[in-house]
Amino acid sequence: MRRDFRKVLDDAGLIGKEWAPRELRHSFVSLLSDHDIPIEDISRLVGHSNTVATETVYRQQIRPVIQEGATAMDRIFPLFRES
């Protein structure tokens, strides 16, 4: 399967040897999560019996975490405007 997967990527103009099929699973979970699909539904879709593996292994949500952190820091340290 990996050989066929890499060929498809090469044909699409990507470098197939830099990718693995598991990355599709991570992308699938992350995209659904980014679009507010409940984590319980995502877990069922990917065949997990609970949400732990889905949340800790497959969901790669760096951007929302960074945004939440930045928003919290803005509340903690409000911007000082020069007079």
ABEGO torsion letter per residue (X at the ends): XAAAAAAAAAAAGBBAAABBAAAAAAAAAAAAAAAGBBAAAAAAAAGBABAAAAAAAABBBAAAAAAAAAAAAAAABBBBBBX
